[in-house]
């Protein structure tokens, strides 16, 4: 089953790449069929085998020899590995469906934010709608847990945005709130704390090596997604350990 979930993750990761490339341009994710973004040549089926086509073609388009973005194999491989990890953690049940959905949406949001410094509102609507619908079927979270899970991280980021006068984007605030629909309270707050730690750490590294200036924007969605994913796997254990110290 692990192999099948890895292959499924690779295939879905390939579709997520289409979403990442086309959604910011307001293009359909279904039509037209896949093509090279440089020469616009329609890609054959053997050009679209997830991960392996990239390796076989040595990272270049078969037709125009232009480099293929590193994002394609990274998204496919990450999705495949996360599918395996989620299956190993949850087994075959509705919770697996819930968190596979979350991972896929976070992948699209994170890489769009990395490339375009934006989080499309329609993706916020999709992740929010999915959170509400999947919670209805899984019954994993209580209503109060969901409400606090949404309001706490979104409220904190809203306050930070107000104090920093635009230092935090509106999309990040909405994403933090939407994540609360999946994680609930207090896991959503833990995810935000981890995201701030990761963002601060990597931001400092970029400043030290002069890859970014102090006022340069830094996309926050990838760090928030990292915090959310960590919380999915380790949040309960970490919170249990933390509260046991008091």
Secondary structure as UniProt FT lines:
FT   HELIX           2..23
FT   TURN            24..26
FT   TURN            37..39
FT   HELIX           45..47
FT   TURN            50..51
FT   HELIX           52..56
FT   TURN            57..59
FT   TURN            62..64
FT   HELIX           71..90
FT   HELIX           94..116
FT   HELIX           121..138
FT   HELIX           143..164
FT   HELIX           170..183
FT   TURN            185..186
FT   HELIX           187..208
FT   TURN            209..210
FT   TURN            214..215
FT   HELIX           221..244
//
